[in-house]
């Protein structure tokens, strides 16, 4: 099937099989490899992208379900400068192996859109289904609070 999808502000025409997961369209068809494959079951959060500003597990999202919607990947997050969440991630030295980071960063962006100054409980709840093998959860919290503070400036 031939579909038009909007990714990072650009419209792309893709020829794919029915039911193909969005993850594989992003990575294999469009070459946007920032979105990571983790579990393939929607449990780990590594493949998280934003669809119309809401977190979505791209490994279990059929591409045809996002036609007419705006998809944001980690590659589309920053403009000329890094997004404030990305800056905070670096400042707090969150990244270790990096496998979960693109999905977790996009989850944090969605959280800050909904709760500009989230509590620790809101952060924990929003990122509860993002698994970090390196265990950087405390640094993730600090980074989100830092990004929230940066949003005020």
DOZA-524317 format. One record per residue (C-alpha): x, y, z; residue in one letter. Coordinates in Angstrom, 3 decimals. Each point is the difference from the previous one (the first is absolute). Last residue first. Layout:
BEGIN
SITE        u        v        w residuo
SITE        X        Y        Z       a
...
***
This chain:
BEGIN
SITE        u        v        w residuo
SITE   13.616   31.381   31.241       x
SITE   -2.920   -1.961    1.410       x
SITE    0.542   -2.987   -2.289       x
SITE    3.516   -0.346    1.386       x
SITE   -1.500   -0.867    3.421       x
SITE   -2.040   -2.787   -1.610       x
SITE    3.123   -1.243   -1.805       x
SITE    1.830   -0.142    3.336       x
SITE   -2.882   -1.912    1.603       x
SITE    0.047   -2.431   -2.921       x
SITE    3.764   -0.408    0.275       x
SITE   -0.176   -0.661    3.740       x
SITE   -2.631   -2.698   -0.556       x
SITE    2.063   -1.612   -2.755       x
SITE    3.055    0.086    2.277       x
SITE   -1.934   -1.928    2.635       x
SITE   -1.224   -2.488   -2.644       x
SITE    3.450   -0.790   -1.396       x
SITE   -0.369   -3.741    0.565       x
SITE    2.252   -1.213   -2.821       x
SITE   -2.614   -2.330   -1.466       x
SITE   -2.435    2.881   -0.242       x
SITE   -3.602   -1.104   -0.468       x
SITE   -2.583    2.565   -0.962       x
SITE   -3.387   -1.228    1.190       x
SITE   -0.009    2.015    3.212       x
SITE    1.077    3.176   -1.822       x
SITE   -3.172    2.009    0.458       x
SITE   -0.700   -1.468    3.458       x
SITE    3.520    0.639    1.278       x
SITE   -0.019    3.544   -1.345       x
SITE   -3.417    0.694    1.515       x
SITE    1.169   -1.379    3.358       x
SITE    3.181    2.084   -0.108       x
SITE   -2.206    3.050   -0.516       x
SITE   -0.362    1.558   -3.408       x
SITE    0.524    3.688   -0.726       x
SITE   -1.274    0.556   -3.570       x
SITE   -2.499   -2.886    0.405       x
SITE   -1.651   -0.911   -3.325       x
SITE    2.693    1.335   -2.322       x
SITE    2.624   -1.024    2.550       x
SITE   -1.249   -3.603   -0.088       x
SITE    0.050   -0.102   -3.803       x
SITE    3.614    1.208   -0.011       x
SITE    0.895   -2.576    2.655       x
SITE   -1.457   -2.825   -2.091       x
SITE    1.978    1.315   -2.967       x
SITE    3.169   -0.141    2.103       x
SITE   -0.849   -3.521    1.187       x
SITE   -0.500   -1.240   -3.533       x
SITE    3.281    1.482   -1.230       x
SITE    1.832   -1.153    3.174       x
SITE   -0.885   -3.676    0.277       x
SITE    2.973   -1.430   -1.914       x
SITE    2.442    2.725    1.090       x
SITE    2.591   -2.187    1.730       x
SITE    0.705    2.647    2.652       x
SITE   -2.011    3.153   -0.500       x
SITE   -1.200    1.980    3.009       x
SITE    3.019    2.263    0.412       x
SITE   -2.075    2.660    1.791       x
SITE    1.168    2.743   -2.375       x
SITE   -0.385   -2.308   -2.991       x
SITE   -3.583   -0.958    0.813       x
SITE   -0.736    3.655    0.867       x
SITE    1.122    1.041   -3.475       x
SITE   -2.185   -2.684   -1.593       x
SITE   -2.974    1.147    2.071       x
SITE    0.636    3.632   -0.994       x
SITE   -0.100   -0.952   -3.686       x
SITE    3.363    0.196   -1.710       x
SITE    0.620    3.002   -2.189       x
SITE   -0.783    0.669   -3.644       x
SITE   -3.188   -1.986    0.389       x
SITE   -0.029   -2.966    2.307       x
SITE   -2.767   -2.561    0.280       x
SITE   -0.104   -1.191   -3.599       x
SITE    2.759   -2.604    0.293       x
SITE   -1.505   -1.299    3.261       x
SITE   -3.172   -0.822   -1.894       x
SITE   -3.167    2.042   -0.360       x
SITE   -3.016   -1.335   -1.884       x
SITE   -2.810    2.345   -1.013       x
SITE   -3.262   -1.734   -0.950       x
SITE   -1.725   -0.421   -3.344       x
SITE    1.120   -3.621   -0.352       x
SITE    0.951   -1.272    3.448       x
SITE   -2.111   -3.178    0.058       x
SITE    1.355   -1.088   -3.409       x
SITE    3.449   -0.408    1.567       x
SITE   -1.188   -2.721    2.343       x
SITE    1.081    0.944    3.523       x
SITE    1.548   -2.897    1.946       x
SITE    3.687    0.883   -0.438       x
SITE   -0.809    3.729   -0.102       x
SITE   -0.990    0.162    3.661       x
SITE   -1.864    3.309    0.178       x
SITE    0.555    3.050    2.194       x
SITE   -2.471    2.829   -0.670       x
SITE    0.833    3.226   -1.853       x
SITE   -2.057   -0.807   -3.111       x
SITE    1.930   -3.249   -0.180       x
SITE    3.166    0.194    2.097       x
SITE    2.554   -2.778   -0.350       x
SITE    0.824   -2.812    2.392       x
SITE    2.097   -2.889   -1.345       x
SITE    2.067   -0.508    3.158       x
SITE   -3.154   -0.037    2.145       x
SITE    0.558   -3.478    1.506       x
SITE   -3.421   -1.672   -0.226       x
SITE   -1.256    0.706   -3.512       x
SITE    0.538   -3.597   -1.148       x
SITE    3.036    0.279   -2.283       x
SITE    2.297   -0.069    3.032       x
SITE    2.501    2.715   -0.804       x
SITE    0.169    1.466   -3.485       x
SITE    1.274    3.572    0.031       x
SITE   -1.243    3.234   -1.557       x
SITE    3.157    1.886   -0.975       x
SITE    0.242   -2.085   -3.168       x
SITE   -1.952    2.342   -2.256       x
SITE    0.866   -1.645   -3.330       x
SITE   -3.453    0.635   -1.504       x
SITE   -0.777   -3.567   -1.102       x
SITE    2.019   -2.080    2.452       x
SITE   -0.040    2.080    3.182       x
SITE   -3.209    2.031   -0.166       x
SITE   -1.980   -2.611   -1.924       x
SITE    1.346   -2.686    2.307       x
SITE   -1.138    1.847    3.127       x
SITE   -3.407    0.812   -1.533       x
SITE   -0.810   -3.698    0.044       x
SITE   -1.038   -1.493   -3.343       x
SITE   -3.697   -0.851    0.191       x
SITE   -0.534    0.121   -3.749       x
SITE    3.315   -0.296   -1.838       x
SITE    1.830    3.184   -0.913       x
SITE    0.408    2.583   -2.749       x
SITE    0.774    3.345    1.597       x
SITE   -0.824    3.561   -0.992       x
SITE    1.551    2.399    2.481       x
SITE   -1.371    3.317    1.255       x
SITE    2.385    2.084    2.071       x
SITE   -0.526    1.586    3.425       x
SITE    1.983   -2.575    1.950       x
SITE   -1.902   -2.857   -1.611       x
SITE   -3.219    0.476   -1.898       x
SITE   -1.267   -3.161   -1.701       x
SITE   -1.251   -0.630   -3.515       x
SITE   -0.851   -3.592   -0.789       x
SITE    0.494   -2.441   -2.874       x
SITE   -1.090   -3.584    0.635       x
***
